[in-house]
Amino acid sequence: MKQTQTIPETFLGVGYTRDRAGLPLEAVRVPVPRPAADQVLIRVAASSLNPLEYKLADLNFIGRTPPVVLGLDLAGVVVAAGQGVSGVALGDAVAAMADLNGDGGWVATGGSGGEGGYAVAREFLTVRKPPSLSFRDAAALPMCFLSAFASLYPAVQAGDTVYIPGGGGGVGHLAVQMAARALGAGLVISSGSTPQSIALARQSGAQHVFNYKRDDIAAEIAKLTSGRGVDLVFDATYSEQGFVETAKTNARR
Ligand SMILES: NC(=O)c1ccc[n+]([C@@H]2O[C@H](COP(=O)([O-])OP(=O)(O)OC[C@H]3O[C@@H](n4cnc5c(N)ncnc54)[C@H](OP(=O)(O)O)[C@@H]3O)[C@@H](O)[C@H]2O)c1
């Protein structure tokens, strides 16, 4: 293992200690993990709490062995690395996603926003953080970004008409940005119900944002596409009724 500095034996994280019904969360002292050959150890500057994590604390459906520290989405500085790591260097500022069946880096003491914890992440789930992005903003990205990325690349083709329900949600607003600004979609349509999420979907690049509680979205999309429907739908709302409605908007190419 390559390492830059003295690393403590343990840290006080935030997580759960029971298998199921792990809420409310508690402070739990855990060993600082050692990176395997394909992993880096990150001193956490900021971590975020993905909704998945408090669901895991309640249901533990991935079968993690408590105590578990939350904060899988994180950003910080690489302080140690396994022998097989070559794309990220010690001292690099990074954003990363820790393994779903392992520990995150949410620390109970120290600075605000998770600073001072330690977590391991695989090299392929670790990227160098652009200097223009704060640690705090970078820590909000990994899991939502990867979910949008894995779904849209390479499915969206330049010029496509794309419908992304819930474009003001965590995954949705990144999917809208990717489709509209990175993949060259010709038209991005979205939906939401609250003024905040509708505004965020618009700000993210959706040209039309409908209210799924009020509008007949399938009819609106039929009007916008001369009855053809959209080329691609990415529905990250996890609403069964929403899926039924969304299926009516697709052109089936
Ligand atoms: N967060 C992650 O990293 C991640 C990763 C993979 C999968 N997922 C899954 O993806 C889903 C969304 O997660 P999220 O974190 O992005 O949640 P979120 O931030 O709560 O976003 C959900 C969005 O969906 C909108 N919505 C709800 N019902 C809708 C409907 N019938 N039609 C159109 N829009 C609707 C909501 O809009 P309003 O609030 O305006 O009603 C909200 O903006 C969840 O099922 C989650 O399990 C999440």
The ligand as an ORCA input file, in Angstrom:
! r2SCAN-3c Opt
* xyz 0 1
  N     -30.549      8.945     -5.855
  C     -29.834      8.017     -6.468
  O     -28.605      8.013     -6.475
  C     -30.543      6.929     -7.227
  C     -29.767      6.022     -7.956
  C     -30.416      5.023     -8.689
  C     -31.779      4.928     -8.634
  N     -32.490      5.820     -7.887
  C     -33.956      5.686     -7.896
  O     -34.454      6.699     -8.744
  C     -35.679      7.209     -8.198
  C     -35.539      8.727     -8.012
  O     -34.530      9.000     -7.045
  P     -34.081     10.483     -6.728
  O     -33.046     10.400     -5.660
  O     -33.733     11.198     -7.997
  O     -35.453     11.039     -6.105
  P     -36.004     12.521     -5.966
  O     -34.878     13.479     -5.840
  O     -37.032     12.463     -4.908
  O     -36.708     12.821     -7.374
  C     -37.923     12.234     -7.774
  C     -38.584     13.203     -8.753
  O     -39.647     12.530     -9.404
  C     -40.730     13.430     -9.548
  N     -41.913     12.574     -9.677
  C     -42.490     11.772     -8.743
  N     -43.559     11.121     -9.283
  C     -43.625     11.512    -10.581
  C     -44.498     11.200    -11.646
  N     -45.540     10.366    -11.500
  N     -44.266     11.771    -12.855
  C     -43.241     12.647    -13.030
  N     -42.377     13.002    -12.050
  C     -42.572     12.433    -10.832
  C     -40.674     14.318     -8.342
  O     -41.206     15.597     -8.660
  P     -42.034     16.491     -7.600
  O     -41.251     16.434     -6.321
  O     -42.102     17.847     -8.189
  O     -43.403     15.823     -7.472
  C     -39.156     14.431     -8.073
  O     -38.593     15.566     -8.700
  C     -35.903      6.474     -6.863
  O     -36.789      5.423     -7.066
  C     -34.552      5.926     -6.518
  O     -34.666      4.716     -5.792
  C     -31.904      6.830     -7.193
*
